[in-house]
Amino acid sequence: MAASAGAWFKTSSNLREATLLEIATHKVAQVILFAHEIDRAEGELTAFIEGLNADEKVGLVAIMWIGRGSFEVEELDEAIAVARQESTSPTADYLIGTPHLADHLEAGMDALGLDVSKAEEDLL
C-alpha cells in the first residue's frame, strides 16, 4: 500500500468498518528517516511535514500516538478525531518536540500492520 494515497486498517477483531488513514506509507517512512537524523535534518523534516495536507498531518499524529501508547490500534478513529480537534500548534513543531518521534512512528506503523522498512530502503 506504499504507493496508495492512504491505507485501510481494520479497527477491531470483529472486522467492523475499516478506517482510512490519509497518509501513504512512503511519506511516514520519509518522516521516520528525517527524525532519525533530527540533528542534521530538522529543517528538511519541518519542510516535509509542513508540505503535507491537513489529513496527512492528522494521520501522522495519530500514528505517533498509537506508537507511543496513547491510543490502541482499535482506537484509531478516536486518535484521528482527537488529532483533528486538538491541532492548535503547527504539526511540525509538535512532532519535532516529541521525544523518540522516529521510534513512536515505527511502533505505530508496526501496530497498524504496516512495514515501513521497504519504503525506508527505497528512500536511502
PALUM-32882 format. One record per residue (C-alpha): residue in three letters; y, x, z. Coordinates in steps of 0.001 Angstrom, whole numbers, m for minus. Layout:
N
   aa        v        u        w
  Ala        Y        X        Z
...
//
This chain:
124
   aa        v        u        w
  Met        0        0        0
  Ala     2292     3012       m7
  Ala     3803     2024    m3321
  Ser     4496    m1578    m2334
  Ala     7758    m2976    m1051
  Gly     6081    m3670     2252
  Ala     2722    m4053     3864
  Trp      813    m7023     5244
  Phe     m530    m6832     8769
  Lys    m2893    m9252    10419
  Thr    m1254   m10087    13707
  Ser    m4287   m11296    15631
  Ser    m8037   m11061    15643
  Asn    m8402   m14671    14501
  Leu    m6505   m13798    11307
  Arg    m3629   m16201    11753
  Glu     m766   m15904     9305
  Ala      m42   m12290     8445
  Thr     3355   m10667     8836
  Leu     5124    m8809     6067
  Leu     6775    m5629     7238
  Glu     9529    m4871     4748
  Ile     9278    m1084     4621
  Ala     6984      947     2392
  Thr     4616     3469     3929
  His     6157     6362     1992
  Lys     9565     5583     3494
  Val     8156     5655     7018
  Ala     6427     8937     6132
  Gln     9766    10389     4986
  Val    11403     9421     8280
  Ile     8493    10998    10180
  Leu     8851    14259     8246
  Phe    12601    14404     8858
  Ala    12097    13525    12538
  His     9598    16377    12965
  Glu    12355    18719    11742
  Ile    15230    16998    13563
  Asp    16996    20269    14422
  Arg    17266    21163    10740
  Ala    17184    17724     9116
  Glu    19279    15417    11286
  Gly    21838    14891     8524
  Glu    19153    14083     5982
  Leu    17423    11740     8437
  Thr    20677     9942     9179
  Ala    21491     9543     5490
  Phe    17967     8363     4677
  Ile    17947     5707     7414
  Glu    21466     4580     6506
  Gly    20256     4129     2917
  Leu    17560     1667     3945
  Asn    18247    m2045     3659
  Ala    18519    m4201     6790
  Asp    14900    m5432     6639
  Glu    13578    m1880     6256
  Lys    15600     m740     9269
  Val    14252    m3627    11346
  Gly    10709    m2748    10288
  Leu    11213      901    11194
  Val    12422      m23    14678
  Ala     9506    m2446    15148
  Ile     7003      255    14117
  Met     8566     2708    16568
  Trp     8447      136    19376
  Ile     4764     m561    18695
  Gly     4015     3163    18683
  Arg     5892     3660    21936
  Gly     4022      773    23569
  Ser     6983    m1586    23964
  Phe     5100    m4157    21856
  Glu     1467    m4609    20895
  Val      382    m4959    17266
  Glu     m225    m8649    17924
  Glu     3467    m8933    18836
  Leu     4757    m7588    15520
  Asp     6574   m10859    14736
  Glu     8335   m10679    18093
  Ala     9175    m6979    17668
  Ile    10753    m7726    14286
  Ala    12729   m10657    15693
  Val    13967    m8644    18671
  Ala    14899    m5677    16464
  Arg    16890    m8011    14235
  Gln    18620    m9712    17207
  Glu    19375    m6576    19207
  Ser    20728    m4467    16383
  Thr    24082    m3550    17921
  Ser    24388      160    17186
  Pro    23682     1956    13915
  Thr    19914     2171    13432
  Ala    20035     5878    12603
  Asp    21848     6655    15873
  Tyr    19385     4547    17864
  Leu    16287     6082    16292
  Ile    17550     9683    16351
  Gly    18333     9222    20040
  Thr    14749     8151    20714
  Pro    12646    10982    22189
  His     9422    11654    20268
  Leu    10508     9481    17326
  Ala     8010    11008    14870
  Asp     5134    10604    17329
  His     6032     6968    18004
  Leu     6271     6157    14295
  Glu     2912     7813    13617
  Ala     1320     5946    16532
  Gly     2859     2670    15368
  Met     1589     3091    11830
  Asp    m1843     4016    13155
  Ala    m1870      942    15415
  Leu     m970    m1191    12380
  Gly    m3894      312    10490
  Leu    m1810     2361     8056
  Asp    m2460     6032     7424
  Val      728     7932     6610
  Ser     m961    11313     6178
  Lys    m1411    10916     2394
  Ala     2202     9803     1975
  Glu     3359    12758     4108
  Glu     1293    15172     1985
  Asp     2773    13713    m1195
  Leu     6287    14359      151
  Leu     5652    18003     1055
//
